[in-house]
Amino acid sequence: MASDPGLLRLMAGLRIVAAIGLTLAVLALLGTDVTHMVAGAMAAMVSTFAIREKNLRGQAITLAWGFPVALAAVALGALLHSKVIAGDLFFIALIFGAVYFRRFGDRGTALGLMGFQVYFVSLFVNATPDQLPVLAGTLAVAFACSAVARFALVPETPQRVLGRLRGAFRARLAQLVTAQTRLLDAAPEDLDDVLDDLRHHTSRLHETALMIQGRLEDGAGDAATASLIQRRIADAEISAERLGMLLLNARSAERADTLTLHLPHAPAPAAGKLLLPDAEDESTATLRRDLGALHLMVSRPADANRGTAVAQIRNRLLGYRDEERMPPGATLAVQDVFRGIGEAARAVMGLRIALDGPQDESDDSPATTRSREELEAEDMSITGTVELAGTEKESDEGEDEDDRSGLDRPTTRAAFQVAVGSALAIVGGEFLSSQRWYWAVLTCWVVFLNTASTGEIVIKGYRRVLGTILGVLAGVLLAGAVGNHTWLAFVLVLLCVFAAFFTAPLSYALMSFFVTAMLGLLYTLLNTYSLDVLVLRIEETALGAACGIIAAMLVLPVRTDRRTDELLATVLERLGDVVAGAVEQLSGGPAADLLDRARDLDTALDDLRASTKPLTHAIAPQRERRQTVRYLVALLETSAYHARSLAATAELVPYSKHVAADPRLGRAARRIAHNIDVLVAQVNDEDTTGTVESGASIAAMLETDGLGVPAANTVTFRVLRHLQRLDEGISGLARPLGVPVGQRT
């Protein structure tokens, strides 16, 4: 559950293997020869993996449209078999169209992919016009078997996927609590490794929360349920991340920076007296026990989460939300941890109620009853604001659509790049082999899939070549082991296919390895296997990758710096939207759907993180630049965490009896809004004369204005702390972005 959220990779691999296996079985019963069985298997594979739509109706429509597209592609491939120049020109036009049609979303992408891949299949099996009737029948069998595998053998519904993603979230939340317990007990010399593990599990939990967000619209059933789940997932994620920060702070000699929890390989703060081996006391033992109890609350199945003992554990943890229930003798930092455990327990209980329905209330303590009342009030508020949120989404519909046109549109630019790169690959591939030049074209095609900048294409090409080299070595061993055992070869092909698609989201190099190993087996089946063929595969792959990189650099290039700057500006704008909306609501303004804004911020930050991978990859030449990019992304992740926390708190204001609006907060956030505007203008090259304001802390600004500082442990105090960390994070971005910092007068 935790390693494969929603079992998405497992189900994708099983679905593709089922489609291929069923196709092979049907074709074998029909007495089809091995060559056409290979063609059918490849067609079944592409007709299954190309479809990415989430709802069943959309999948069925795309699959139905895919068959005539595939039929046209294989027919043209066979008819142009002997016409070299015409065939090459058509192949280039097909590649251009397949990439261009990505602008029409998942369906356009799927149909373009099917057209290209089936044309490639016709080249792979040397299709000729007299074979067309058999090939058409083979395609019909392949598409029919793909439909059976998708809708009957390995069925998948949005509701089922969402249910498994919820389970994955709880599993990863339990793993995070385990990592936090290890942080509690870690010796000083092991603290850096434990902290890296904590960062890893925090990131994995956030990844799952984003995956759930992407499935709510189709899988939740109605808007109210979707909003409720979204709220409870956000609460659990925020409270768990906050608990980790409080634990780190409690065992540090001085107050730990939130950035430490997001910057990879950042050194752990110096350990303080608390939690060292010789500093064991009653509060530390109690803390360890209660972290174990929190883990039990998270990981215990819903049907086993009943009984007096479980209720007592829940009541004890929720009691830490009351000041009088703090363990005696605990320091202020440790008291914060206990409060964090109480808030995490409340979030877990809310998550349980949202996902599993009402819980047994017979053994509730007063603290638990209060928490239930708060959750019920929030649930009512969520139901009441669903209509408003729906109106906002309708009015905002289309805002995120790409309004660029002509050559500035990403799909158009990529289509020209792939077409030019493929033309180069065809010419170069013909010099290497007049029979298998299409391997170079295939590599040129795939390095442009899911990439948006030159740097991403370079990294993907490098991984493709590395995986191919290792796959050739594996192919040699497998081909020798299989010999003339046809069905053993087909079984190994299925295993390689499953492994390729199971590992694809994790490592493109691994996927390339398994695909190349599979090709060695296919050549064995077609009686065309030789070591020279596999060596040629490496040469054609390297050529195709080089042609793709050259085209990306010379034809309408998108430099990695430009791509990251665009996404950085988007992240900063989204951050400003979340902070402005949260502060307005915390100051007494109207209710708004802040968690949706927060998730838009998270999505933009995830895109930015992906776009910076070429800059932080081990082969990137500039080490100092790698460190700067990691620091900048970590600052943004830290700021996003504080913005999410503000949004979650602000959504309680209009309906909660315990969280009141405070008009002073509007004054506190003006400097943050100004600094974000300055950074956005700098990144977009709109105004490079602005200065980021720095100076007194936000709390001190309020005190100077005669407004006073709220008491510790109040909601306003926590909000101010988040605003202060946001202010520090935004100011910290000025240095890596080259923006001057000035003192506020």
N, C-alpha and C positions, 0 to 999 in steps of 0.2 A: 504493500500500500504506500509506504513512505518513499521507496526508491523509484516507483513508477506511478505518480499521482493519477488517479482515475483509471489506472491500467491502460492508458492510451497507447503506449508503445507495444505492450503485450497484445492488445486486441488488434492493433494495426498489423502486426506481424502475423498473427493467427488468421486474420481475414485474408491477407494476400496469399498465404500458404494454402488456405482452404480453397480459394479460387483457382490457384494453379493446380492443386492436387485433383480437384473435381474435373477441371478441364482435361487433364492428362487421362483420367479414368474414362471419361466419355469418349475422347478421341481414340483411346486404345480399344474400347468396345466397338467403335466404328471401323477399326482396322486401318487407321491413319498411319502413314509412314512417319519415321522419326523426325524428319525435317519439318513437317507440318505440325507435329506435336510440339517441337521447340517453338515454332511461330505462335501456336495457340497459347503456350505457357507464357510467353513474353507479352502477348496481347492481353491475357487475363491479368497479368501483373500490373500493366500500365492502366488498364481500365479500372483497377481497384485502388491503386495508390494515388491516382491523379485527382480523385474526387475528395474535396476537403470541406464541403458544406456540412453544417451541423444538423439540419433537420432532414428527416427522411424524404419528404416530398421533393426538396431541392436535389437531393442525391439521385432520386429516381429520374427526375427530368434531365439532369446532366448525363446520366448513364444512357438514357434513351437517345439524346442528341449525339452522344459520343460514338454510337455505332455507325451512323451514316458518315460521320467525319472520318472514322477509322477505315471504313470501306472505300471512301474516295481516296484516302492517302495510300492504301495498299494497291489500289487499282492504278493510280498514277505512277507509283513506284515500279509496278510491273511493266506498264506501257512504255515508260521512259528507260527501261533497263538497258537497252542497246543504244540509246541516244545520249551520249556522254555529256555534251555541252548543254543540251536542253534539260537533261536530268539535273545537272549541277545548278543551273539557273533556277529551276523550279525549287530545288532543295533550299537555296538561299532565300527565295521568296516565301517559302513555307516557314522557314525559321523566323524571318522578319514578322510575318503575320502572327505566328504563335506567341511571340513576345509582345507584340503590339496589343493583342487582344487581352492581355492581362489587365488592361485599364477597365475592363468590364467585370472585374471582381473574380470570385472563386470559380464561377462557371466559365468565364472566358479563359482563365488560366488553365482549367482542366481540359477544355476542348483543344486549346492550342497544344498542350502537352501530349494529349492523345494523338493528334495529327502528326506531330513530329516523331514521337516514339514508334508509331505504327509504320510510318514511312521508313524509319530506321530498321524496323523488323524486316521489311521487304528487301532492303539492301543486305541485311545479315543472312537471309536464307536464299539470296539470289533469285527473287521472284521473277517469273516470266509470264507473258500474257496467257499462255496455255494453262498455267497453274491457277488463274484467277477464280474459276468456280470452286476449286478445293479450298483456296485461301479464304474466299468469302464465307464458305461453310464453317471453316475453322474459326474465323472471327465471330460468327454468330454463336458458335458453341462457347467461345471464350467470354463473350459479353453476357450470355445467359448464365454461365457458371459464376461469373463475377456477381451478378444480381442475386443468385441463390446464396452465395457465400455472405454477401452483405446483409441481405434482408431475412435470411432463414438460418444459416449455419452459425454465423457469428453476428447476430443482430446487435445493434447499438442504438439506443435512444438518448436524446438529450437529458431526460430525467435520470436514466441509469448512470450516465457519465457523471452528472452532477452529484448523485448519491455517492459514487465512489470517490469523487474529489473531496466531498465532506469528510469521508473516512480518512483520506490521505492527510487532510488538514489536521485532524485530531492526532493521527499517528506522528506527524512531524512536530506538532505542538508538544506531544509527550517526549519526543527525542530532544527538543529544545530544553524542556525542564530537566531532563537527565544531564544535559551539557551544563546547565546552570548549577546543578548539584555538584558536578565535578569541579566547577569553578570554586565552589565553596570549600572543597577539600584539597585543592591543588597546592602542592608545595611551591615555594617561590621559584625554584629552578624549572618547574613544569608549567608555569603560568602562561608563558607565551604560546605553547602548543595548545593548552586548554582554551585560551582566548581565541585562537584561530578556529578551533572546533566550534566555539560558541558563535563566531561570526558566520561560519558555514551553515549551521542549523538555523540561525536567524534569517539568513538569505533564502534558505529552502522554504521556510514557512511563508515568507513574503511571496515567493514564486507561486506557491500553491494558492495563496489568497488571490493573486492576479488571475490564475487559471479559473478559479471559481467565479470571479467577476465576469470573465469572458463567456461563461456558460449560463449565467443566471437568466438572461432574457429568454432563452429557448427552453431551459430545463426546470424553471421554478414553477411554472403553471400560471401564476398571476403576478401582477406588479407588487401587490402587498407582500406576498411571500418572498419575492425576490429582494425587496427593500429590507425586510426583516432579517433575512439570512446575511445580506450584505452588511448590515449594522452589527450583527453578532460576530461575524468573522472579523470585522475591523476592530471591534472591542477586544477580542481575544488576541489578535496580533499585536495591537498596541500595548496591552497590559503585559503580554509575555516579553516584548522587547524592553519595556520599562523595567520589569523585574530583573532582567539581565543587567541593565545599566545600574540599578540600585545595588545589586550584589557586587558588581565590579567596584562601585564606589565604596561600599562598606569594607571591602578587604584591601583598600588602597591607603597609602600613607596620607594622601591628600585627595581632594575632590577630583574624580576622574572626568575626562572630557567625553562627551557623547561621540565625538569623532572616532575615538579609540575603537568603538564597537562596529565601525563601518569601513575603516581604512585597512586594507589587507596588509598583514605582516607588521602592523604598527606595534611597537614594543608595549608590553603591559606596564601599567603604572607600578611604582615601587610598592611592595606589600607593606601594610601597616601592622599594628599589633594584633588586631582582630584576625582570627582564623588561621594564625600561624600554629604549628603543631603544639607549641607550649602555651597556647593562649585559649585552650578549650575551657568553656564555662557553660553555665546552664542555658544561656540564651543561644549560644552556638549550637548546642545539642538540640534545642527546641527548633531552631531554624532548619537544621538538617532533617528532623522528623517531619516538619510541615512541608518541606519541599517534596519529600516522599509522598505525603498525603495529597499534595496538589497533583503529582504525577498519577496517583491512583484515580483521582477525580477525572483527569483528562482521558486516560487510557482505558478505563473500565467500560465494557460494553453497556449499552443502554438497558438491556434486559437484566443485567447483573448489578445495575447501579441503584439497588434498593436495599432496605434493611436499616436497622438501628445503628449499626456500626458505621455505615457509610454516611448516614445522616449526622452522626456525631462529628465525624471528620469535617463534613461540609460546614456544620455550624461553628466549629472551632476556627476554621480558616476565615469564614465570613465575619467572625467576631473581631478580627484584627482591623476591621474598618472603623471600630469604635476605639477612641483613645484610651478608655479605661481598661481595655483588654490587653494592653501591651505587656509583654513579659517584664518582670522587674529586673532592674540592673542593666537593661540593654542600652547601648549608646544611641545617640540620635540617628546615626547612619543605619544601625541595625533595626531601629524602629521603622525607618523608611522601608526597609526590606519587608518587614512584617506587614506594613500597610500595602506594599506591592503584592504580597501573596494574597491578602484579602481582596484586592481589586481583581487579581487574576482569577481567584475562585469565583467571584461574582460574574466575571466574563464567561468562565467555563459553564456556570449554571445557566446563564442566558443562552449560550450556544446549545446546551442540552435541550432547553425548552424549545428553542427555535427549530432544532433538527429532529427531536424525538418526541415532542409534545409535552403536555403537563407532567410534572413530577409529583411524587408523594410529598404532601405537606404536613403529615401528621406529627412528625418529630421536629418541626421547625423551631429554632430559637428566635428570640426577638430580632436579632441581627439578620437572620435568614429571612424572616417575614418582611423586614424593611427592604431587603434587597429584592425580594419578589415584587413588592409593591412598586419599587422603582422600575423594574423591568416591565411590569404590566403597563405603567404609565408611558414608558418609552414605546412599547408596542402600539399603544393607542395613538401616540403621536405619529408613529411611522405610517400607520394606516391612514391617518388624516392628511398626511402630506404627500401621499402617493399621487393624487390627482394633480397637485401643484407640480410635482417633479415631472409627471408625464407631459404637462403643458410646456414646461421649460425645455424638455427634450425635443418636443415637436418644433418649438420655435428655433431651437439651435440646430435642427436637422440640416445637414448639408454644410455646416460651418467648417467641419474637418475635412470635407472633400477637397481634393487637389484641384484648385481653380487655375492651375497653369495650363498653357496651351502651346501648340506647336512643338518645336524642338526642346522647349524647356520642360515638357511633361516627362516624368521619369520613364514611363513605358515606351514613349516614342524614342527617347534618347537610347534606352537599352536596346530597342529593336534595331536601330542603325548600328550600334556597337556590335551586337551579336552577328548581324548580317555581314559586316566588314570582317570581323574575326573569323567567321565561318568560311568566307571566300578565301582568306589567307590559308585557313586550315585545309581547304579542299586542294588548293594548289600545292601546298607543302606536302599534304598527305599523299597526293598522287606520285610525288617523287620518291616517297618511302615505299608505297605499295599501291599498285593500280587496283587491287582487289579489296583492301581493307582501309582505305583512306578515311572512311566514315568515322573511325574511332577518334580521329583528331577533331572532327566536327562535333561529335558527341561531347567530348571534353570541353571544347569551346562553349558549347551550349550550357552545360551544367554549371560551369564556373560563374555564369551570370544569374543562375537561379538564386533567389532570396539574397541578393547582394545589391548594394546601392552606392558603392564608392570603389575607387581604384584599389585602395588598400584592402578592402574585403575580398576583391577578386584575386589579388595577389596571394592572400592567405589561403583562400579556397583552392586556388591552383596548386599551391605548394602541398596542401594536404592531399589533393587528388593524386599527385605524382607519387607522394610517399606511400599512400595506401595501395596504389597500383603496383609499385615495386614489390612490396611485401606480399601482395596478393598473387603475383606471378610465382613467387617462390612456393606459396601454398598450393597454387594450381598445379605446379609440376609434381608435387608430392601426391596430391589427390588423383590426378590423371594416372599416375603410375599405379596407385593402389586400386583404382576402379577397373582398369583394363577394359575388357569387353562386356562387363556386367552392366547392361543398360539400365535396369531398374534401380540398381544400387546408385548409379550416377544421378538418376532423377531424384532419389531420396536425398542425396547429398546436396543437390541443387536446391531442394526445398529448405534444407537446413541453412544453407548459405543465404537464401532469400530472407528467411525469418530473421537470421542474425543481422543482415544488412539493415532491414527496416526497424528492428528493435533497437539498434545502436545509432541509427541515423541522427536523432535529436541530440545525442551525447557527443558523438565524434564523427565528423565527416571523413576523416582518414580511415576509421574503422569500417564505415560503410563502403568506402572504395575498396578496402581490402577484401571484404566478403563478396562484393560484386565481381571483382577480378577473379577471385577463386572460383566463383560460379561459372564465369565465362570459360575458364579452362576446362571445366566439366562439360559445358555445352559443346565446345570444340571436339571433345572426345566423343560425344554422342553423334556429332555430324561427321565424324571420321576425318576431320581436318586439323586435328591436334598435332602440334610439334613445338619444340622448344623455340624455334625461330618465330613462330606465330606469337608466343607469349612475349618474347623480347620485342617484337614489332609493336605489341600492345603498349609497352612502356614508351617506346619511341613516339608512337602516335599520340599517346596521352601527354607526354612532355611538349610535343609540338602544339597540340590543341590548347594546352594551358598557356603556352607562350603567345600564341595568336590572340587568345582572349585578353591577356594582359596588355599586349601591344595595342589592340583595338580600344581597350578601356582608357589607355593613356593618350591616344592620338585622336580618337573620334568623340567629340563632345564630352570630354573628360569631366568627371565629378571627383575632385580631390577629396581625400578623407577629411582634411581640415575644413573644407567648405561644408561637407555633410555634417560634421560634428558641430560646427558653429550654428547651422540651421536648427539642429535638434537641441542644442544648448539654449538658444533663444526661446524655443518652444517650452522647454522645461522651466525656465525662469518665468515666462509669462503664466504658465499653469500654477507655479508656486505663488506668484503674486495674486492670482485669482482665488486660490484657497485661503491664503492669509487674509486678504481683504474681506472675503465673505465671512470667514470665521470671526474676525474682529468686529465686523458690523453686527453680527448676530449676538456676540458676547457683550456688545455695548447696548443691546436693546433693539436692534434692527429687526426687520421681518425675517421669517423662517425661509430657508433655502435648502436645496439638496446638496449639502456640502460634501458628503461622502462620495457622490458621483464626481465632483470636482477633484477630490483627493485621488480617486482612482484614475482619472484622466492624467493627473500629475504622475502617478506611478507608471502608467503606460508610456508616457513621454520619456520618463527617466529610464525605463527599461529599453526603449529604442536607442537612447543616447548611450547607455552602457554597451549595447551590442555594437554600435557604430565605432566605439573607441577601442574595440578589441585589436584591430590592426596596429594601433598605436602602443598597446600594452603587451603585444605578443612577444615571445622570447626572441624571435628573429628581427624584431624592430631594432634598427641600429642605434637609436639615441636613448641611452639609459636614463638620462636626466629627464627627458621628455616623458618617458614611461612613468616615472615617479610623479611628475607634475599632473599628468592625466589621471592617475589613480587618486591623487590627493583631491583634485577638483571633483571627481565623481563621488568620492567619499563625503566631501562637504555637502554636495547636493543630496545625497542619501540621508545624511544627518538632518538637513533642513527639511526634507520631505517627511521624515519621522515626526519632527516637531509640528509640522503643518498638519499631518494626519491627526495627531493628538489634539491640536486646537480644534480641528473640524469635528472630531468626535465629542469633545466637550461642548462646543457651541451648539450642536444639534439638540442638547438636553435643555438648553436655556428656556425656550418658550413653554415647556411642559413640565419641568421638574420643580419640585418643592425644595430641593436642596442645592440647586445651581441657579444663582440669580445673575441678571445682567448687571454690568458695571460700566457706566459711561466713560470712566477714566481710560479704559483700554483703547479707545479710538485714538486718543492722543499718543498712547505708547507705541502704536504701530506705524505712525507717519514716517519715521526715519527708515523703517524696513521697506515701505512702499517706494520711497524716494530712491533708495539704494538699488532696489530691483530694477526700477526704470532706467537708472544710469547704466547698469550692467547690460540690460537688453539693448540699449542704444549703442553701447560699445561693441557688443558682439555683432550687431547688424550693420555696423559702420554708419549709423545714422548721425551720431553725435559723439565724437571722441573727446569732447572738452569737459564732460561732466566729472564730478568728484564724489566718491563714496564718503558719506558722513560717518564719523566715528566720534567717540567721546564717552560721556558718562553712561552708566548702565541705565536700562529702561526704568528699573525700580528707583534709581537715584533721580531720574528725570521727574518721576511722579512726586517724589519727596520735595524736590526743588520747587515744583509748582504748587506746593502746599496741599497736595492731595493725600499725602501719607502713604505708607506701605502696608498692604494687607497682612494680617497675621499669618504665620507659618501654618502649613497644612490645610489652608482654605483653598477653595477652587480658584479664586482670583490669584492667590499666590502661585499656584501651580501654572496657571495660564501665563502669568508674568515670567515665570522661569522658562517656559517654552518660548515666549517672545524674545527673551534675552538670548537664549541659545540660537534662535533664528537670526537675530541681529548680528551675533558673533559669526555665524556661518556665512551670512550674506557678505559681511565685511571681509571675511577670510577669502572669499572668491576674488576680491579685487587684485590681490597680488599675482596669482597665476594668470589672470586675464589682462594684466598690465594697466589697471585702472588706478589713478591716483587716489589716495585716501587723505581726507582733510578733517581737522578737528571741528566739531560743531561749536558754534559760538553761542 
